[in-house]
Every structure is written in C-alpha cells, then in structure tokens.
Amino acid sequence: MISLSGTAIFWFIALGLTVGMVFKMYIKEEGRSMAANLTWGTVGAVVLGAIAILLELGDGMLFAFVGSLAVLFIANVFHQHHVEDIFGHVDMGIKIKKKH
C-alpha cells in the first residue's frame, strides 16, 4: 500500500508541471499564462493525487493526471481575456473598435 510521502508529492508536482506546460503549448495564445497553467496544474495534481491516496484508490497518479486536466480546463475556459480582446481584431477580417 502506498502512503502519502515526499516521493509521491514530488511525482504529483512533476506530473502537474508537465501537464500544465503541455496544456499551455496546446492552447497557445488563448487562456491563462504559462506561469498560471503551471501553478494550477501542480495544485490540481497534488490535491487530487493526495485525496486518491488517502481514500486508498490506488497510487494516485491517474487521479493526479485527471485532476490536473480538470483544474486547467476550468481555469482556462472561464478566463475572460481572449486574443480578440487583447489585439483588437479577429481572423475573419472584422475590425473591432477600441474604446479610448
């Protein structure tokens, strides 16, 4: 039986950082920054992985992976600033007038 130790937490952190980096590379300019994705990916992985170990649902890596993806999805989907708002244009040729 695996216990919640420093080694398990290390692997949860490594998994969260990796998932956060890949998630940001996939969504590119949309969503949150790289630092925010790394932070939220790590938080999701550690929390869900620790819960899985404490509830004796296995070694926690699968739950850490799914938890990291879930937290990143929620953080990026409900992010309010899109590339259209930042740069003032969309790819369909429509110009958005900025308020001065």
Steps between C-alpha positions, in 0.01 A plus 500: 500500500637837403502780753497874453872575519742752361572273204132483403463877534813550287350289220168683527683833465702370202184372334316829564785706354518278192124506439489878554780557248347272235156656556638852444697394194181350355275804555774752404382861541156421640435455871725574793875556504763226520568576869131476587463171310804354677366611837145372449622176344719435803224590747251270327744210483610523864150543643331224299797265531509544877125443526532180295776368727316593819183326373712197395398518134840390367829680465336832410679572171190446285293720730780759504502505119122531471487759779770707333312496169170586669642798689680630190187464290290696750766769546545555126138469387376764741790736431354832379777636275510358150743582222229705327469725805875545536595570137175663387434281198366164397618275219181543291594849380273685744663789684391576853510866600683554826353740752726791578 
